[in-house]
Amino acid sequence: MAIHDDIPPPYSMVGTHGVFPRASHDERARFNFLANLNKHVAGTLGPGNKLAWEKRAQPKFVAEQGRAPADRFEVRRAMNADPYHRFWSALKRNNMEMRQQNGRSIVLRQLDDLDERARLASGNGDGLELDPAITIPRYQTAVDTHCMPGSYFGEERPGDVSAGANYDCGIFVTTGGGMGALSDGGGQAIAKWAHAARPGWQPRRILDIGVTVGHSAVPMAQAFPDAEVIAIDTAAPVLRYGHARARSLGADNIRFVQANGEDLSRWADGHFDWVQTTMFLHETSGQALPRIIAEAARVLAPGGLMLHLEQPQYDDTMPLFEQFMRDWDAFNNNEPFWSAMHAYDMHDVLAAAGLPRDSQFEAKVRAVVDETIFPPSVEGDAEDFGRAAVWHAYGAWKPA
Ligand SMILES: C[S@@+](CC[C@H](N)C(=O)[O-])C[C@H]1O[C@@H](n2cnc3c(N)ncnc32)[C@H](O)[C@@H]1O
Protein backbone atom coordinates (compact mmCIF):
# COMPACT_ATOMS: atom_id res chain seq x y z
CA MET A 1 0.00 0.00 0.00
CA ALA A 2 1.52 3.26 -1.04
CA ILE A 3 1.08 6.34 1.11
CA HIS A 4 -0.72 9.19 -0.65
CA ASP A 5 -0.96 12.09 1.71
CA ASP A 6 -1.55 14.51 -1.10
CA ILE A 7 -4.92 13.16 -2.22
CA PRO A 8 -7.21 16.18 -2.28
CA PRO A 9 -10.69 16.44 -0.81
CA PRO A 10 -13.67 16.09 -1.21
CA TYR A 11 -14.67 12.98 0.70
CA SER A 12 -11.30 12.39 2.11
CA MET A 13 -9.73 12.35 5.53
CA VAL A 14 -8.38 15.84 5.47
CA GLY A 15 -5.50 16.12 7.87
CA THR A 16 -4.58 19.76 8.08
CA HIS A 17 -2.60 19.85 11.26
CA GLY A 18 0.73 18.48 12.32
CA VAL A 19 -0.32 15.41 14.30
CA PHE A 20 -3.13 14.08 12.12
CA PRO A 21 -2.59 10.38 11.25
CA ARG A 22 -1.26 9.81 7.74
CA ALA A 23 -3.46 7.52 5.69
CA SER A 24 -2.79 5.44 2.61
CA HIS A 25 -5.01 5.46 -0.44
CA ASP A 26 -6.78 2.29 0.72
CA GLU A 27 -7.31 3.57 4.25
CA ARG A 28 -8.84 6.74 2.92
CA ALA A 29 -11.04 4.78 0.57
CA ARG A 30 -12.26 2.68 3.51
CA PHE A 31 -13.02 5.79 5.60
CA ASN A 32 -14.78 7.42 2.67
CA PHE A 33 -16.86 4.31 2.13
CA LEU A 34 -17.76 4.13 5.84
CA ALA A 35 -18.65 7.85 6.02
CA ASN A 36 -20.96 7.48 3.05
CA LEU A 37 -22.39 4.21 4.34
CA ASN A 38 -23.13 6.02 7.59
CA LYS A 39 -25.00 8.74 5.71
CA HIS A 40 -26.82 6.12 3.65
CA VAL A 41 -27.86 4.15 6.75
CA ALA A 42 -29.17 7.32 8.42
CA GLY A 43 -30.59 9.23 5.49
CA THR A 44 -31.76 6.64 2.95
CA LEU A 45 -32.39 3.53 5.03
CA GLY A 46 -33.33 5.28 8.30
CA PRO A 47 -36.87 6.32 7.23
CA GLY A 48 -37.67 2.63 6.61
CA ASN A 49 -37.82 2.24 10.39
CA LYS A 50 -40.80 4.60 10.57
CA LEU A 51 -42.54 2.63 7.86
CA ALA A 52 -41.85 -0.63 9.70
CA TRP A 53 -43.24 0.93 12.88
CA GLU A 54 -46.37 2.39 11.34
CA LYS A 55 -47.23 -0.52 9.04
CA ARG A 56 -46.12 -3.50 11.08
CA ALA A 57 -44.76 -3.18 14.63
CA GLN A 58 -47.25 -0.61 15.97
CA PRO A 59 -50.40 -2.37 14.67
CA LYS A 60 -49.04 -5.64 16.09
CA PHE A 61 -48.40 -4.01 19.47
CA VAL A 62 -51.89 -2.47 19.58
CA ALA A 63 -53.54 -5.76 18.52
CA GLU A 64 -51.68 -7.67 21.24
CA GLN A 65 -51.90 -5.11 24.08
CA GLY A 66 -55.16 -3.38 23.26
CA ARG A 67 -53.47 0.02 23.72
CA ALA A 68 -50.80 2.30 22.32
CA PRO A 69 -47.24 2.03 23.73
CA ALA A 70 -46.78 4.03 26.89
CA ASP A 71 -43.12 5.02 26.47
CA ARG A 72 -40.04 4.80 24.22
CA PHE A 73 -38.98 1.54 25.85
CA GLU A 74 -42.15 -0.22 24.73
CA VAL A 75 -41.57 1.08 21.21
CA ARG A 76 -38.02 -0.31 21.38
CA ARG A 77 -39.10 -3.74 22.54
CA ALA A 78 -41.68 -3.91 19.74
CA MET A 79 -39.20 -2.70 17.11
CA ASN A 80 -36.47 -5.06 18.30
CA ALA A 81 -38.64 -7.89 16.99
CA ASP A 82 -39.09 -6.26 13.59
CA PRO A 83 -36.87 -7.67 10.79
CA TYR A 84 -36.28 -4.34 9.05
CA HIS A 85 -35.20 -2.62 12.25
CA ARG A 86 -32.98 -5.54 13.21
CA PHE A 87 -31.25 -5.38 9.82
CA TRP A 88 -30.87 -1.59 9.98
CA SER A 89 -29.60 -1.64 13.55
CA ALA A 90 -27.05 -4.38 12.84
CA LEU A 91 -25.77 -2.44 9.81
CA LYS A 92 -25.41 0.74 11.85
CA ARG A 93 -23.59 -1.03 14.67
CA ASN A 94 -21.34 -2.81 12.21
CA ASN A 95 -20.49 0.47 10.53
CA MET A 96 -19.34 1.85 13.89
CA GLU A 97 -17.23 -1.23 14.60
CA MET A 98 -15.61 -0.98 11.13
CA ARG A 99 -14.90 2.71 11.72
CA GLN A 100 -13.12 1.87 14.97
CA GLN A 101 -11.14 -0.96 13.39
CA ASN A 102 -10.07 1.23 10.49
CA GLY A 103 -9.10 4.15 12.73
CA ARG A 104 -7.18 1.92 15.10
CA SER A 105 -5.31 0.14 12.31
CA ILE A 106 -4.29 3.47 10.76
CA VAL A 107 -3.10 4.82 14.09
CA LEU A 108 -1.36 1.76 15.52
CA ARG A 109 0.84 1.09 12.50
CA GLN A 110 2.29 4.63 12.78
CA LEU A 111 2.16 5.12 16.53
CA ASP A 112 5.91 5.73 16.84
CA ASP A 113 5.67 8.53 14.31
CA LEU A 114 2.50 9.98 15.87
CA ASP A 115 3.98 10.01 19.35
CA GLU A 116 7.11 11.69 18.02
CA ARG A 117 5.16 14.30 16.06
CA ALA A 118 3.01 14.99 19.14
CA ARG A 119 6.13 15.36 21.27
CA LEU A 120 7.62 17.86 18.83
CA ALA A 121 4.39 19.84 18.43
CA SER A 122 3.94 20.00 22.20
CA GLY A 123 7.35 21.64 22.51
CA ASN A 124 8.38 22.07 26.14
CA GLY A 125 4.94 20.85 27.25
CA ASP A 126 3.91 24.28 28.46
CA GLY A 127 0.11 24.24 28.72
CA LEU A 128 -0.24 20.50 29.29
CA GLU A 129 -0.88 19.49 32.90
CA LEU A 130 -1.35 15.77 33.46
CA ASP A 131 -2.25 14.19 36.77
CA PRO A 132 -1.25 10.51 36.97
CA ALA A 133 -3.14 10.21 40.25
CA ILE A 134 -6.51 10.95 38.68
CA THR A 135 -9.24 8.32 38.98
CA ILE A 136 -11.13 7.71 35.75
CA PRO A 137 -14.83 7.76 36.72
CA ARG A 138 -16.68 4.44 36.78
CA TYR A 139 -19.11 5.67 34.09
CA GLN A 140 -16.08 5.97 31.78
CA THR A 141 -14.41 2.67 32.65
CA ALA A 142 -17.58 0.55 32.57
CA VAL A 143 -17.84 0.55 28.76
CA ASP A 144 -15.76 1.28 25.69
CA THR A 145 -17.64 4.49 24.89
CA HIS A 146 -19.21 4.39 21.43
CA CYS A 147 -17.34 1.16 20.70
CA MET A 148 -13.84 2.75 20.87
CA PRO A 149 -11.51 -0.01 22.06
CA GLY A 150 -9.95 1.40 25.23
CA SER A 151 -12.27 4.40 25.18
CA TYR A 152 -10.71 7.86 25.64
CA PHE A 153 -8.27 6.92 28.39
CA GLY A 154 -6.80 3.62 27.12
CA GLU A 155 -3.16 3.49 26.05
CA GLU A 156 -1.40 1.01 23.76
CA ARG A 157 1.72 1.85 25.71
CA PRO A 158 2.29 4.35 28.50
CA GLY A 159 2.31 7.97 27.45
CA ASP A 160 0.95 7.52 23.92
CA VAL A 161 -1.59 9.51 21.87
CA SER A 162 -3.37 6.55 20.24
CA ALA A 163 -6.84 7.26 21.63
CA GLY A 164 -6.72 10.91 20.57
CA ALA A 165 -5.46 10.14 17.08
CA ASN A 166 -8.12 7.47 16.51
CA TYR A 167 -10.86 9.81 17.77
CA ASP A 168 -9.65 12.68 15.59
CA CYS A 169 -9.44 10.81 12.30
CA GLY A 170 -12.52 8.64 12.79
CA ILE A 171 -14.97 11.35 13.71
CA PHE A 172 -15.10 12.07 9.98
CA VAL A 173 -17.06 8.81 9.63
CA THR A 174 -19.17 9.24 12.75
CA THR A 175 -20.41 12.66 11.63
CA GLY A 176 -20.59 11.82 7.93
CA GLY A 177 -18.12 14.64 7.31
CA GLY A 178 -20.64 17.11 8.71
CA MET A 179 -18.20 18.99 10.91
CA GLY A 180 -15.71 20.10 8.28
CA ALA A 181 -12.08 19.46 7.49
CA LEU A 182 -10.87 19.78 11.08
CA SER A 183 -14.07 18.30 12.56
CA ASP A 184 -14.39 21.59 14.38
CA GLY A 185 -17.61 22.93 12.87
CA GLY A 186 -19.26 22.66 16.28
CA GLY A 187 -16.68 24.85 18.00
CA GLN A 188 -16.78 27.38 15.17
CA ALA A 189 -20.55 27.52 15.51
CA ILE A 190 -20.36 28.07 19.28
CA ALA A 191 -17.94 30.97 18.79
CA LYS A 192 -20.14 32.46 16.08
CA TRP A 193 -23.19 32.09 18.32
CA ALA A 194 -21.41 33.82 21.23
CA HIS A 195 -20.28 36.73 19.05
CA ALA A 196 -23.87 37.20 17.83
CA ALA A 197 -25.47 36.71 21.27
CA ARG A 198 -23.28 39.30 22.95
CA PRO A 199 -21.48 41.49 20.40
CA GLY A 200 -18.19 42.82 21.66
CA TRP A 201 -18.09 40.46 24.65
CA GLN A 202 -14.54 39.60 25.65
CA PRO A 203 -14.51 36.71 28.13
CA ARG A 204 -11.21 36.67 30.03
CA ARG A 205 -11.28 33.03 31.11
CA ILE A 206 -13.15 30.13 29.46
CA LEU A 207 -13.51 26.62 30.88
CA ASP A 208 -14.25 23.74 28.48
CA ILE A 209 -15.18 20.55 30.37
CA GLY A 210 -14.65 17.22 28.55
CA VAL A 211 -12.45 18.74 25.85
CA THR A 212 -11.26 15.43 24.25
CA VAL A 213 -8.90 16.57 21.43
CA GLY A 214 -10.14 20.18 21.30
CA HIS A 215 -12.51 20.10 18.34
CA SER A 216 -14.61 22.74 20.11
CA ALA A 217 -12.05 24.41 22.36
CA VAL A 218 -9.56 25.33 19.61
CA PRO A 219 -12.00 27.37 17.49
CA MET A 220 -13.28 29.03 20.68
CA ALA A 221 -9.71 29.94 21.63
CA GLN A 222 -9.07 31.25 18.13
CA ALA A 223 -12.27 33.31 18.12
CA PHE A 224 -11.35 34.86 21.50
CA PRO A 225 -7.56 35.15 21.24
CA ASP A 226 -7.27 37.37 24.32
CA ALA A 227 -9.01 34.82 26.52
CA GLU A 228 -7.28 32.09 28.48
CA VAL A 229 -9.01 28.79 27.71
CA ILE A 230 -8.70 26.00 30.29
CA ALA A 231 -9.66 22.69 28.69
CA ILE A 232 -10.13 19.79 31.08
CA ASP A 233 -10.63 16.07 30.59
CA THR A 234 -10.09 12.96 32.70
CA ALA A 235 -8.26 11.10 29.88
CA ALA A 236 -4.51 11.67 29.39
CA PRO A 237 -4.09 10.33 25.81
CA VAL A 238 -6.66 12.72 24.33
CA LEU A 239 -5.15 15.63 26.28
CA ARG A 240 -1.63 14.84 25.01
CA TYR A 241 -2.90 14.65 21.45
CA GLY A 242 -5.18 17.68 21.90
CA HIS A 243 -2.33 19.81 23.23
CA ALA A 244 -0.08 18.90 20.30
CA ARG A 245 -2.95 19.43 17.84
CA ALA A 246 -3.77 22.87 19.29
CA ARG A 247 -0.15 24.00 19.23
CA SER A 248 0.30 22.80 15.65
CA LEU A 249 -2.79 24.85 14.74
CA GLY A 250 -1.25 27.90 16.42
CA ALA A 251 -3.70 28.02 19.33
CA ASP A 252 -1.41 29.00 22.20
CA ASN A 253 -4.03 30.38 24.57
CA ILE A 254 -5.33 26.95 25.70
CA ARG A 255 -4.16 24.96 28.68
CA PHE A 256 -5.04 21.26 28.66
CA VAL A 257 -5.52 20.07 32.23
CA GLN A 258 -6.26 16.54 33.41
CA ALA A 259 -9.10 17.09 35.85
CA ASN A 260 -12.56 15.83 36.68
CA GLY A 261 -15.48 18.20 36.01
CA GLU A 262 -17.14 16.95 39.19
CA ASP A 263 -14.46 18.63 41.28
CA LEU A 264 -13.30 22.05 40.15
CA SER A 265 -12.04 23.00 43.61
CA ARG A 266 -8.69 24.16 42.24
CA TRP A 267 -10.57 27.15 40.80
CA ALA A 268 -12.14 29.84 42.96
CA ASP A 269 -15.78 30.90 42.86
CA GLY A 270 -16.48 33.10 39.84
CA HIS A 271 -13.11 32.39 38.17
CA PHE A 272 -14.49 31.88 34.63
CA ASP A 273 -16.55 34.14 32.39
CA TRP A 274 -17.72 31.21 30.30
CA VAL A 275 -18.16 27.50 31.12
CA GLN A 276 -18.78 25.26 28.11
CA THR A 277 -19.57 21.60 27.51
CA THR A 278 -20.09 20.12 24.05
CA MET A 279 -21.64 16.66 23.56
CA PHE A 280 -20.28 15.79 26.98
CA LEU A 281 -23.02 15.56 29.61
CA HIS A 282 -24.64 12.47 28.07
CA GLU A 283 -21.38 10.55 28.67
CA THR A 284 -21.45 11.12 32.43
CA SER A 285 -23.96 9.69 34.93
CA GLY A 286 -27.03 10.52 36.99
CA GLN A 287 -24.87 11.30 40.01
CA ALA A 288 -22.11 13.11 38.17
CA LEU A 289 -24.22 15.42 35.99
CA PRO A 290 -25.74 17.55 38.79
CA ARG A 291 -22.32 17.75 40.48
CA ILE A 292 -20.71 18.96 37.27
CA ILE A 293 -23.41 21.57 36.69
CA ALA A 294 -23.19 22.72 40.33
CA GLU A 295 -19.41 23.07 40.12
CA ALA A 296 -19.68 24.83 36.75
CA ALA A 297 -22.19 27.29 38.22
CA ARG A 298 -19.91 27.92 41.19
CA VAL A 299 -16.82 28.77 39.14
CA LEU A 300 -18.87 30.96 36.78
CA ALA A 301 -18.57 34.70 37.36
CA PRO A 302 -21.72 36.81 37.78
CA GLY A 303 -22.80 37.89 34.28
CA GLY A 304 -20.97 34.89 32.78
CA LEU A 305 -22.21 32.33 30.26
CA MET A 306 -22.88 28.65 30.84
CA LEU A 307 -23.57 26.72 27.62
CA HIS A 308 -24.18 23.01 27.06
CA LEU A 309 -24.52 21.55 23.58
CA GLU A 310 -26.40 18.27 23.32
CA GLN A 311 -29.14 16.70 21.26
CA PRO A 312 -32.69 17.84 22.15
CA GLN A 313 -34.20 16.53 25.37
CA TYR A 314 -37.15 14.18 25.19
CA ASP A 315 -40.27 16.04 26.27
CA ASP A 316 -44.01 15.55 25.93
CA THR A 317 -44.00 17.14 22.48
CA MET A 318 -41.50 14.64 21.02
CA PRO A 319 -43.23 11.55 19.55
CA LEU A 320 -42.34 8.27 21.27
CA PHE A 321 -41.08 6.85 17.98
CA GLU A 322 -38.58 9.72 17.65
CA GLN A 323 -37.48 9.25 21.26
CA PHE A 324 -36.92 5.55 20.52
CA MET A 325 -34.82 6.32 17.41
CA ARG A 326 -32.77 8.90 19.28
CA ASP A 327 -32.21 6.31 22.02
CA TRP A 328 -30.38 3.99 19.61
CA ASP A 329 -26.91 4.89 20.89
CA ALA A 330 -27.83 4.07 24.48
CA PHE A 331 -28.62 0.47 23.69
CA ASN A 332 -26.43 -0.26 20.67
CA ASN A 333 -23.44 2.05 20.81
CA ASN A 334 -22.15 1.93 24.39
CA GLU A 335 -23.57 5.26 25.47
CA PRO A 336 -25.45 3.97 28.54
CA PHE A 337 -26.44 7.34 30.04
CA TRP A 338 -27.76 8.75 26.75
CA SER A 339 -31.36 7.64 27.30
CA ALA A 340 -31.74 8.79 30.91
CA MET A 341 -29.90 12.05 30.31
CA HIS A 342 -32.12 13.07 27.42
CA ALA A 343 -35.20 12.54 29.58
CA TYR A 344 -33.98 15.09 32.15
CA ASP A 345 -35.47 18.54 32.32
CA MET A 346 -32.24 20.49 31.89
CA HIS A 347 -33.99 23.65 33.08
CA ASP A 348 -34.55 22.00 36.44
CA VAL A 349 -30.93 20.86 36.55
CA LEU A 350 -29.63 24.37 35.85
CA ALA A 351 -32.10 25.93 38.30
CA ALA A 352 -31.01 23.50 41.04
CA ALA A 353 -27.44 24.72 40.50
CA GLY A 354 -28.51 28.29 41.21
CA LEU A 355 -29.21 29.53 37.70
CA PRO A 356 -32.83 30.69 37.86
CA ARG A 357 -35.15 29.94 34.98
CA ASP A 358 -35.37 33.57 33.90
CA SER A 359 -31.59 33.55 33.36
CA GLN A 360 -31.81 30.48 31.10
CA PHE A 361 -32.30 30.04 27.37
CA GLU A 362 -32.31 27.37 24.67
CA ALA A 363 -30.76 27.77 21.23
CA LYS A 364 -30.08 25.80 18.08
CA VAL A 365 -26.44 25.68 17.04
CA ARG A 366 -25.65 24.51 13.51
CA ALA A 367 -22.12 23.37 12.70
CA VAL A 368 -20.18 25.62 10.37
CA VAL A 369 -19.11 23.61 7.34
CA ASP A 370 -16.59 24.38 4.64
CA GLU A 371 -18.71 24.05 1.48
CA THR A 372 -15.70 23.87 -0.81
CA ILE A 373 -14.73 20.65 0.94
CA PHE A 374 -18.16 19.22 1.67
CA PRO A 375 -20.52 20.11 -1.18
CA PRO A 376 -24.26 19.48 -0.79
CA SER A 377 -25.27 15.84 -1.24
CA VAL A 378 -27.02 15.09 -4.52
CA GLU A 379 -29.35 12.77 -2.64
CA GLY A 380 -30.49 15.35 -0.11
CA ASP A 381 -29.76 15.51 3.59
CA ALA A 382 -31.13 13.53 6.48
CA GLU A 383 -31.90 15.18 9.79
CA ASP A 384 -28.81 14.23 11.75
CA PHE A 385 -26.43 13.53 8.92
CA GLY A 386 -26.91 16.52 6.70
CA ARG A 387 -23.86 18.47 5.71
CA ALA A 388 -24.04 20.32 8.98
CA ALA A 389 -24.73 18.75 12.36
CA VAL A 390 -27.28 20.60 14.49
CA TRP A 391 -27.16 20.71 18.28
CA HIS A 392 -29.50 21.91 20.92
CA ALA A 393 -27.96 24.31 23.42
CA TYR A 394 -29.06 24.78 27.03
CA GLY A 395 -27.59 27.78 28.69
CA ALA A 396 -27.83 30.61 31.15
CA TRP A 397 -26.30 34.00 31.75
CA LYS A 398 -25.55 33.94 35.45
CA PRO A 399 -27.34 36.79 37.21
CA ALA A 400 -24.96 39.61 38.03
C1 LIG B 1 -17.91 13.11 23.67
S1 LIG B 1 -16.42 13.58 24.34
C2 LIG B 1 -16.60 15.38 24.27
C3 LIG B 1 -16.28 16.02 22.93
C4 LIG B 1 -15.67 17.38 23.00
N1 LIG B 1 -16.31 18.21 23.99
C5 LIG B 1 -15.70 18.07 21.65
O1 LIG B 1 -16.36 19.11 21.53
O2 LIG B 1 -15.06 17.59 20.71
C6 LIG B 1 -16.47 13.31 26.10
C7 LIG B 1 -15.16 13.58 26.83
O3 LIG B 1 -15.44 13.80 28.22
C8 LIG B 1 -14.40 13.24 28.99
N2 LIG B 1 -14.93 13.06 30.35
C9 LIG B 1 -15.83 12.14 30.78
N3 LIG B 1 -16.14 12.35 32.06
C10 LIG B 1 -15.44 13.43 32.48
C11 LIG B 1 -15.36 14.17 33.69
N4 LIG B 1 -16.07 13.82 34.75
N5 LIG B 1 -14.56 15.25 33.73
C12 LIG B 1 -13.84 15.62 32.65
N6 LIG B 1 -13.87 14.98 31.48
C13 LIG B 1 -14.66 13.89 31.38
C14 LIG B 1 -14.03 11.98 28.23
O4 LIG B 1 -12.73 11.54 28.59
C15 LIG B 1 -14.16 12.46 26.78
O5 LIG B 1 -12.93 12.95 26.30
The ligand as an SDF file (V2000), in Angstrom:
LIG
                    3D

 27 29  0  0  0  0  0  0  0  0999 V2000
  -17.9120   13.1100   23.6750 C   0  0  0  0  0  0  0  0  0  0  0  0
  -16.4170   13.5820   24.3400 S   0  0  0  0  0  0  0  0  0  0  0  0
  -16.5980   15.3770   24.2680 C   0  0  0  0  0  0  0  0  0  0  0  0
  -16.2820   16.0160   22.9280 C   0  0  0  0  0  0  0  0  0  0  0  0
  -15.6750   17.3800   22.9990 C   0  0  0  0  0  0  0  0  0  0  0  0
  -16.3080   18.2140   23.9860 N   0  0  0  0  0  0  0  0  0  0  0  0
  -15.7040   18.0690   21.6470 C   0  0  0  0  0  0  0  0  0  0  0  0
  -16.3620   19.1100   21.5300 O   0  0  0  0  0  0  0  0  0  0  0  0
  -15.0560   17.5930   20.7140 O   0  0  0  0  0  0  0  0  0  0  0  0
  -16.4720   13.3130   26.0980 C   0  0  0  0  0  0  0  0  0  0  0  0
  -15.1580   13.5810   26.8300 C   0  0  0  0  0  0  0  0  0  0  0  0
  -15.4350   13.8010   28.2150 O   0  0  0  0  0  0  0  0  0  0  0  0
  -14.4020   13.2410   28.9860 C   0  0  0  0  0  0  0  0  0  0  0  0
  -14.9340   13.0580   30.3460 N   0  0  0  0  0  0  0  0  0  0  0  0
  -15.8270   12.1420   30.7760 C   0  0  0  0  0  0  0  0  0  0  0  0
  -16.1450   12.3500   32.0580 N   0  0  0  0  0  0  0  0  0  0  0  0
  -15.4350   13.4310   32.4760 C   0  0  0  0  0  0  0  0  0  0  0  0
  -15.3630   14.1710   33.6920 C   0  0  0  0  0  0  0  0  0  0  0  0
  -16.0670   13.8200   34.7520 N   0  0  0  0  0  0  0  0  0  0  0  0
  -14.5640   15.2460   33.7340 N   0  0  0  0  0  0  0  0  0  0  0  0
  -13.8410   15.6220   32.6550 C   0  0  0  0  0  0  0  0  0  0  0  0
  -13.8750   14.9760   31.4820 N   0  0  0  0  0  0  0  0  0  0  0  0
  -14.6600   13.8870   31.3810 C   0  0  0  0  0  0  0  0  0  0  0  0
  -14.0270   11.9840   28.2310 C   0  0  0  0  0  0  0  0  0  0  0  0
  -12.7300   11.5370   28.5870 O   0  0  0  0  0  0  0  0  0  0  0  0
  -14.1590   12.4610   26.7810 C   0  0  0  0  0  0  0  0  0  0  0  0
  -12.9350   12.9450   26.2980 O   0  0  0  0  0  0  0  0  0  0  0  0
  1  2  1  0
  2  3  1  0
  2 10  1  0
  3  4  1  0
  4  5  1  0
  5  6  1  0
  5  7  1  0
  7  8  2  0
  7  9  1  0
 10 11  1  0
 11 12  1  0
 11 26  1  0
 12 13  1  0
 13 14  1  0
 13 24  1  0
 14 15  1  0
 14 23  1  0
 15 16  2  0
 16 17  1  0
 17 18  1  0
 17 23  2  0
 18 19  1  0
 18 20  2  0
 20 21  1  0
 21 22  2  0
 22 23  1  0
 24 25  1  0
 24 26  1  0
 26 27  1  0
M  CHG  2   2   1   9  -1
M  END
$$$$
